[in-house]
Amino acid sequence: MNTTTNTPPAATREPWNRGKLVGQKAPLKLKEIWAIRVRLQLSENLRDLALFDLAIDSKLRGCDLVKLRVRDVAHGEQVASRAMVMQQKTQRPVQFEITEQTRGALKNWIGAAKLRSESFLFPSRLHKSEHLSTRQYGRIVNGWVTSIGLDPSAYGTHSMRRTKASLIYRRTGNLRAVQLLLGHTKIESTVRYLGIEVDDALEMAERTEV
């Protein structure tokens, strides 16, 4: 005797990335950096200005940036011109320059927020967290790029990490230097991270347009 079992059709699960842009997040261009910076200056948003400038300068991953303490970037009332941070992902130290403009933004923020040496540099406004979470940081970045008319789905916290590295590479062509600045262990990781081949091809195409 033949028996048949009625099995329900397998549920079709919608792909998580349907309708979303995936892959490397675009770095900011120089004019976009200044557009965001000017808006933050005009709005007198001291925290976000310090966070934005330090994110660009440090090239740190979001998980490392939000956990910085005042002592990591300042000695007493003096903000250092260079800092070194142990990366959470690789457990390797990475050093970065803090530009004069960023030092000024950090000094203003630290003073206004009355932060101490042991304080987290960017405290959370939520009682359950001592510092900004990476999710909160991501929302802040979305707000920055949206404020100047960019599509937030094409940008993210890694855009902040990639921005200065991309600018330095385009200016110097020195991959080794960018590798050290990003704290990558392999040069191949830096090549993939910068998307050099794709970007260079697009730039060449733009130059040959008629």
C-alpha positions as CSV (number, residue, x, y, z in Angstrom):
1,M,0.0,0.0,0.0
2,N,1.3,3.4,-1.0
3,T,1.3,6.0,1.7
4,T,1.9,9.6,1.1
5,T,2.8,12.2,3.7
6,N,1.9,15.7,3.3
7,T,4.9,17.7,4.2
8,P,4.6,21.5,4.2
9,P,6.8,23.2,1.8
10,A,10.0,24.6,3.2
11,A,9.6,28.1,4.3
12,T,11.4,30.6,2.1
13,R,13.6,32.8,4.1
14,E,14.3,36.2,2.7
15,P,18.0,37.0,2.3
16,W,19.2,39.3,5.1
17,N,20.9,41.6,2.5
18,R,18.0,41.9,0.1
19,G,17.7,45.5,-0.9
20,K,20.8,46.5,1.0
21,L,24.2,47.6,-0.2
22,V,26.9,45.2,1.2
23,G,30.6,45.1,1.0
24,Q,33.2,47.7,1.8
25,K,31.8,51.0,3.1
26,A,32.9,54.0,1.2
27,P,35.5,56.3,2.7
28,L,34.7,60.0,2.9
29,K,36.2,62.5,0.5
30,L,38.0,65.6,1.7
31,K,35.1,67.9,0.9
32,E,32.7,65.6,2.7
33,I,34.9,65.6,5.8
34,W,34.8,69.4,5.9
35,A,31.1,69.5,5.3
36,I,30.4,67.3,8.3
37,R,33.0,69.1,10.4
38,V,31.6,72.6,9.7
39,R,28.0,71.4,10.6
40,L,29.3,70.0,13.9
41,Q,31.2,73.3,14.6
42,L,28.2,75.4,13.8
43,S,25.9,73.3,16.0
44,E,28.5,73.5,18.8
45,N,28.3,69.7,19.2
46,L,31.5,69.3,21.1
47,R,31.2,65.6,21.7
48,D,30.4,64.6,18.1
49,L,33.1,67.0,16.7
50,A,35.7,65.4,19.0
51,L,34.4,61.9,18.1
52,F,34.4,62.6,14.4
53,D,37.9,64.2,14.3
54,L,39.4,61.4,16.4
55,A,37.7,58.7,14.3
56,I,39.3,60.1,11.2
57,D,42.8,60.6,12.8
58,S,43.0,57.4,14.7
59,K,41.7,55.0,11.9
60,L,40.6,52.8,14.8
61,R,37.8,50.2,14.6
62,G,34.6,51.3,16.3
63,C,35.1,48.7,19.1
64,D,38.4,50.3,20.0
65,L,37.4,53.9,19.5
66,V,34.4,53.8,21.8
67,K,36.5,52.3,24.6
68,L,39.2,55.0,24.7
69,R,39.8,56.7,28.0
70,V,41.0,60.2,28.5
71,R,44.4,58.9,29.6
72,D,44.9,57.3,26.2
73,V,45.0,60.6,24.4
74,A,45.8,63.2,27.1
75,H,48.3,63.8,29.9
76,G,46.9,66.1,32.4
77,E,45.3,69.0,30.5
78,Q,47.5,68.4,27.5
79,V,46.2,66.4,24.6
80,A,49.1,64.3,23.1
81,S,50.2,64.7,19.5
82,R,50.5,60.9,19.2
83,A,48.8,58.0,20.9
84,M,49.2,54.2,21.0
85,V,46.3,51.8,21.5
86,M,46.1,48.0,21.8
87,Q,43.7,46.7,19.2
88,Q,41.0,44.4,20.5
89,K,40.8,42.3,17.4
90,T,44.4,41.6,16.8
91,Q,45.9,42.3,20.3
92,R,48.6,44.4,18.5
93,P,49.4,48.0,19.3
94,V,48.8,50.7,16.7
95,Q,50.1,54.2,16.9
96,F,48.4,57.3,15.4
97,E,48.9,61.0,15.1
98,I,46.4,63.4,16.7
99,T,46.4,66.5,14.5
100,E,46.2,70.0,16.0
101,Q,42.6,70.4,15.0
102,T,41.6,67.2,16.7
103,R,43.6,68.1,19.8
104,G,41.6,71.3,20.1
105,A,38.3,69.5,19.6
106,L,39.3,66.9,22.3
107,K,40.5,69.5,24.7
108,N,37.2,71.4,24.4
109,W,35.1,68.3,24.9
110,I,37.1,67.0,27.8
111,G,36.8,70.3,29.6
112,A,33.2,70.8,28.9
113,A,32.3,67.3,30.0
114,K,34.5,67.5,33.0
115,L,36.2,64.2,32.2
116,R,39.0,62.8,34.4
117,S,42.0,60.8,33.3
118,E,40.3,57.5,34.1
119,S,37.0,58.5,32.4
120,F,35.9,57.0,29.2
121,L,36.4,59.6,26.5
122,F,32.9,59.2,25.1
123,P,30.6,58.2,28.0
124,S,27.2,56.8,27.1
125,R,24.1,58.7,28.0
126,L,22.5,55.4,28.9
127,H,22.9,54.4,32.5
128,K,23.5,50.7,31.7
129,S,26.6,51.5,29.7
130,E,29.8,53.3,30.7
131,H,30.8,54.3,27.2
132,L,29.2,54.6,23.7
133,S,28.4,51.3,22.2
134,T,29.4,50.4,18.7
135,R,25.7,50.4,17.8
136,Q,25.3,54.0,19.2
137,Y,28.4,55.0,17.3
138,G,27.0,53.5,14.1
139,R,23.8,55.6,14.5
140,I,25.9,58.7,15.1
141,V,27.9,58.0,11.9
142,N,24.6,57.6,10.0
143,G,23.5,60.9,11.2
144,W,26.7,62.6,10.1
145,V,26.6,61.3,6.5
146,T,22.8,61.9,6.2
147,S,23.3,65.5,7.3
148,I,25.3,66.2,4.1
149,G,23.0,64.3,1.8
150,L,24.9,61.0,1.5
151,D,23.2,57.6,1.4
152,P,23.7,56.1,4.9
153,S,23.5,52.6,3.5
154,A,26.8,53.2,1.6
155,Y,28.6,54.4,4.7
156,G,29.3,53.2,8.2
157,T,31.8,53.2,11.0
158,H,34.4,51.5,8.8
159,S,34.1,54.6,6.5
160,M,35.7,56.6,9.3
161,R,38.5,54.0,9.6
162,R,39.1,53.9,5.9
163,T,39.0,57.7,5.2
164,K,42.4,58.9,6.2
165,A,44.1,55.6,5.1
166,S,42.6,56.1,1.6
167,L,43.6,59.8,1.5
168,I,47.2,58.9,2.5
169,Y,47.4,56.1,-0.1
170,R,46.2,58.3,-2.9
171,R,48.6,61.0,-1.9
172,T,51.7,58.8,-1.4
173,G,51.0,55.4,-3.0
174,N,52.8,53.9,0.0
175,L,51.0,50.7,0.9
176,R,53.4,49.7,3.6
177,A,52.8,52.9,5.5
178,V,49.0,52.5,5.3
179,Q,49.4,48.9,6.5
180,L,51.3,50.1,9.6
181,L,48.8,52.9,10.2
182,L,45.8,50.4,10.0
183,G,47.6,47.8,12.1
184,H,47.2,45.1,9.5
185,T,49.5,42.0,9.8
186,K,49.5,41.3,6.1
187,I,49.8,43.7,3.1
188,E,47.2,41.7,1.3
189,S,44.6,42.7,3.9
190,T,45.5,46.4,3.3
191,V,45.1,46.0,-0.5
192,R,41.6,44.4,0.0
193,Y,40.6,46.9,2.6
194,L,41.4,49.9,0.4
195,G,39.8,48.3,-2.7
196,I,42.7,49.7,-4.6
197,E,42.2,47.9,-7.9
198,V,38.5,48.8,-8.1
199,D,39.0,52.4,-7.1
200,D,41.9,52.9,-9.5
201,A,40.0,51.4,-12.4
202,L,37.0,53.8,-11.7
203,E,39.4,56.7,-11.4
204,M,41.0,55.9,-14.8
205,A,37.5,55.5,-16.3
206,E,36.5,58.9,-15.1
207,R,39.7,60.5,-16.6
208,T,38.9,59.0,-20.0
209,E,35.3,60.1,-20.2
210,V,34.6,62.4,-23.1
